[in-house]
Amino acid sequence: MRFLGNIEAKLDTKYRVFIPAIFRKVLVAENQQTLYLRKDVFQDCITVYPQSVWEEELGLLRSKLNKWDPQEQDMYRQFLLEAEVEELDSSGRILISKHLLNIVGIESEVRFLGVDNTIEIWPKDALEKPRVEPEIFREKMQTLMAGPTQINR
């Protein structure tokens, strides 16, 4: 399951938003109507996890934490505490809680960004300028992608 796209949308007065059709098609094809929303760990955006991705991520997190270590249990609890479960309605919308919207600074206009197997919901203007300066991006990509050429045999 891969999401790719950068789509603007608006919340309605009840804080519902249509999942963009390009993403909805992937969700429906994969039978993923249950979505998990939480504030991103690093950025001021909402990360939307399809159910199968959420379960995989939660399993990975659980496997890295010792349930007999109180601090690690608190990390796990905090991750879960900030999560909300939503169902894709028959019109293709989800409800986003006012709490989550406030945490990331969303008022009415949003931008959906497909990021691999998750969808991010950003305040519309937050993605207007590059996240990484163009020169630094080029250098990092060159360093990351440089290396021995793989030959398919």
C-alpha positions as CSV (number, residue, x, y, z in Angstrom):
1,M,0.0,0.0,0.0
2,R,1.6,3.3,-1.1
3,F,0.2,6.8,-1.1
4,L,1.5,9.5,-3.3
5,G,0.0,12.9,-3.7
6,N,-0.3,16.5,-2.5
7,I,-3.9,17.6,-2.3
8,E,-5.6,20.6,-0.7
9,A,-9.0,20.2,1.0
10,K,-11.3,22.0,3.5
11,L,-12.8,20.8,6.7
12,D,-16.6,21.2,7.0
13,T,-18.2,22.9,10.0
14,K,-18.3,19.5,11.9
15,Y,-14.5,19.0,11.4
16,R,-15.0,16.3,8.7
17,V,-12.9,16.2,5.6
18,F,-13.0,14.1,2.4
19,I,-10.1,11.8,2.0
20,P,-8.8,12.6,-1.5
21,A,-10.1,10.2,-4.2
22,I,-6.6,9.1,-5.1
23,F,-6.0,7.9,-1.5
24,R,-9.6,6.6,-1.0
25,K,-9.1,4.3,-4.0
26,V,-6.1,2.7,-2.3
27,L,-7.9,2.4,1.0
28,V,-11.0,0.8,-0.6
29,A,-8.9,-1.6,-2.7
30,E,-7.0,-2.7,0.4
31,N,-10.3,-2.9,2.5
32,Q,-8.9,-0.3,5.0
33,Q,-11.9,1.7,6.2
34,T,-10.6,2.0,9.7
35,L,-8.0,4.7,10.1
36,Y,-5.9,5.7,13.1
37,L,-5.0,9.3,13.5
38,R,-2.3,10.8,15.8
39,K,-0.1,13.8,15.9
40,D,3.2,13.0,14.1
41,V,6.0,12.3,16.5
42,F,8.3,14.9,14.8
43,Q,6.2,17.3,12.9
44,D,3.1,19.5,13.4
45,C,0.8,17.3,11.3
46,I,-1.6,14.5,11.7
47,T,-0.5,11.1,10.5
48,V,-3.2,8.8,9.2
49,Y,-2.5,5.1,9.5
50,P,-4.6,2.5,7.7
51,Q,-5.6,-0.2,10.1
52,S,-3.1,-2.8,8.8
53,V,-0.2,-0.3,8.9
54,W,-1.2,0.9,12.4
55,E,-1.2,-2.7,13.7
56,E,2.2,-3.3,12.1
57,E,3.7,-0.1,13.6
58,L,2.2,-0.8,17.0
59,G,3.6,-4.4,16.9
60,L,7.0,-3.0,16.0
61,L,6.9,-0.4,18.8
62,R,5.7,-3.0,21.3
63,S,8.6,-5.4,20.3
64,K,11.2,-2.6,21.0
65,L,9.8,-1.7,24.4
66,N,10.2,-3.7,27.6
67,K,6.8,-3.9,29.2
68,W,8.5,-4.4,32.6
69,D,10.3,-1.0,32.3
70,P,8.0,1.8,33.7
71,Q,9.5,4.5,31.4
72,E,9.1,2.4,28.3
73,Q,5.5,1.6,29.3
74,D,4.9,5.3,29.6
75,M,6.3,5.8,26.1
76,Y,3.9,3.1,24.8
77,R,1.0,4.7,26.7
78,Q,1.8,8.1,25.4
79,F,1.9,6.8,21.8
80,L,-1.6,5.3,22.3
81,L,-3.0,8.2,24.4
82,E,-2.6,10.5,21.4
83,A,-4.2,8.1,18.9
84,E,-7.8,8.3,17.7
85,V,-9.8,5.8,15.6
86,E,-12.0,6.9,12.8
87,E,-14.1,5.1,10.2
88,L,-14.2,6.2,6.6
89,D,-17.9,7.1,6.1
90,S,-20.0,6.2,3.1
91,S,-19.1,9.6,1.5
92,G,-15.4,9.1,2.0
93,R,-15.0,11.5,4.9
94,I,-13.3,11.2,8.3
95,L,-13.9,13.2,11.4
96,I,-10.9,14.9,12.9
97,S,-11.2,15.9,16.6
98,K,-10.9,19.5,17.5
99,H,-8.1,18.4,19.9
100,L,-5.9,17.0,17.1
101,L,-6.7,20.0,14.9
102,N,-5.6,22.4,17.6
103,I,-2.4,20.5,18.4
104,V,-1.1,20.8,14.8
105,G,-2.6,24.3,14.1
106,I,-5.2,23.4,11.5
107,E,-8.2,25.7,11.2
108,S,-10.1,24.9,8.1
109,E,-7.8,24.4,5.1
110,V,-5.6,21.3,5.0
111,R,-3.1,19.7,2.7
112,F,-3.0,15.9,2.4
113,L,0.4,14.4,1.7
114,G,0.9,10.8,0.7
115,V,4.0,9.5,2.5
116,D,4.7,5.8,1.7
117,N,2.1,3.7,3.6
118,T,0.6,6.6,5.6
119,I,-1.2,9.9,4.8
120,E,-0.3,13.1,6.5
121,I,-2.7,16.0,7.1
122,W,-1.0,19.4,7.4
123,P,-2.1,23.0,7.8
124,K,-2.4,24.1,4.2
125,D,0.3,26.7,4.4
126,A,2.8,24.6,6.2
127,L,4.0,22.9,3.0
128,E,4.2,26.0,0.9
129,K,8.0,26.3,1.2
130,P,10.5,23.4,1.1
131,R,11.0,21.4,4.2
132,V,14.7,21.2,3.3
133,E,16.6,23.9,1.5
134,P,17.1,22.9,-2.2
135,E,21.0,22.8,-2.0
136,I,21.0,20.7,1.2
137,F,18.4,18.4,-0.3
138,R,20.5,17.9,-3.5
139,E,23.6,17.2,-1.4
140,K,21.9,14.8,1.0
141,M,20.2,12.9,-1.9
142,Q,23.5,12.6,-3.8
143,T,25.2,11.3,-0.7
144,L,22.3,8.9,0.1
145,M,22.0,7.6,-3.4
146,A,25.7,7.5,-4.4
147,G,27.4,4.2,-4.0
148,P,28.1,1.0,-5.9
149,T,25.8,0.4,-8.8
150,Q,23.7,-2.7,-8.4
151,I,23.7,-5.1,-11.4
152,N,20.6,-7.2,-11.8
153,R,21.5,-10.7,-12.9
